[in-house]
Amino acid sequence: MSKNKEFLTPQEEKEVVAAIATAETNTSGEIRVHIENHTEKPPLERAQEVFQLLEMDKTAARNGVLFYVGVTDKTFAIVGDEGIDKVVEDGFWNSTKDAVISQFKTGKFKDGLVNGILKAGERLKKYFPYDNEGDVNELPDEISKS
């Protein structure tokens, strides 16, 4: 069994996906989680690459957020698209990343992701509120893996 399949239990994965759905209920922003075993690249560089591969840069408002986890490498990164990066306050992504990592250090991987996702959702809601008229879920909420 690969390590990325052991990182979260099936129930924990459901809870992470539910957190994404909850975070997205009040925003047009899109949140994804990507888990992989290993990469030779630095985590932020790999996260930016995955962001492109998942076509997260194709949202209408450019307000996608990716939570990237490298399981074997014990790495983590958050990438926000240019729309959200332009408006979020300095240090927001680092403070969110630090909060997630503090949970990871105690083995609470699901809790770290859920808390980080909900925090990102609140920020997205502030700058990209949900539009009842034309808002659609542009990206799947499921966790991607490689």
N, C-alpha and C positions, 0 to 999 in steps of 0.2 A: 504494500500500500504506500502510495506516495505521501510525503509529509504534508502537502497542501490539503490532502483529504483528511488528515488527522488534526489539522489546525483548528477546525471548528467541527463540532458534531452536526449531524443533519438538523437537529432541533435548534442549535445555535445559529446555523445558517439561516433558518427560517426567521429567527428573531432579528438577525441583521437585515434581511430583506424587508421585514416588517418595519424596521426603523427607517429604512430608505423610503418606503411608502409613506410613513408618517411624516418624515421630514419634507417630502415633496407635496404633501397635501395643501400647504399654504404658500407654495412658491412655484414659479415656472422653471426654477433651476432643476438640474438633473444631477443625481449623485450615483456613482458606481463604486463598487469594490472589486479589486482584482487581486487574486492570490496566486503566487507561483512559488515553485521550490527554490530556484537558483537562477542568478544571472551574473555574468561577468561585469556588467555595467554598474556604475554608482546608482543608488536607489532613485534619486531624483531624475537622472537621465533616463533610466528604464521606465519610470512612471510616466514621463513625458512621451516616450515612445509608445507605451501601452495606450495612453490617452488618445494618440493619433490612430492607433490600430483599432480601437473601439469606436472610432469616429465621434468622439466626444466633442471635437472642435466643430461639429456640424450643427449644433443646436442653434436655433434662431437668434437667441440673445447672447450666445457665447458664454453661457453661465453654468457649464458643467464642472463638477468636482469629482476627482478620482482619489480614492483611498487605495494605495498600493502597498501590498505586504509581500516581502520576500521571506518565506518561512525558514528555509535552511540557513540563509544568510543573516537572519534576524534583523531585517531592514524594513523600514517603513517610510513612506513619503505621501504627501498630499499635493495634488496639482489642481489648481483652479484655472479655468479658461480666462481669456483676456477680459471678458465682460465683467466677471466678478472680481478679478484681480485689480481692475481700475478703480473699484469703489470700496473694497474692503479695507479696513484700517491696517496700517503697518503692524506687523507682528501677529496678525490674526492667525495665519496658517501655522506659524511656529508655535503659538500658544495652544492651538488645537492639536498639533502633532505631539507636543509635550504631554498634553493630557492623555492622549491615546497611549503613548509610550509608557507613561507611568502605570497604566493598567496592565499593559503587556508585560512589564517587568515582574508583576506579581502573578502572571499566568492567566489573567482575566482578559483573554483576547476578545471574546464576544462583547464584554462590557466596554472595553476600550473603543471598539469599532462603533458600537451603538451610541455611546456618549459623544464621540467625535462626529458621527453622522448627524445626530440631533443638533449639535452645536452649529455645524455647517448649515443645516436646514434653517435654523433661526436667522442666521446671517443672510442667507439667500432670500428668505421671506422679507427681510427688511428692504433689500434692494431690488428684488424681483418678485413682487407679490403675485399670488395666483390670480389669473384672469379667467373668470367664469365663462366668458364668451368664447375664447378661442384657444384656451390652454389644452395641450395634449401632452401625454407622457412620451417624450421624444426618444428616450432610451430605455431599454429593459432594466428592471430593478434587480434582477438576479445577479449573483456573484459570478464573475468570470474567472476562469482558472487556466493556467498554462504550465 
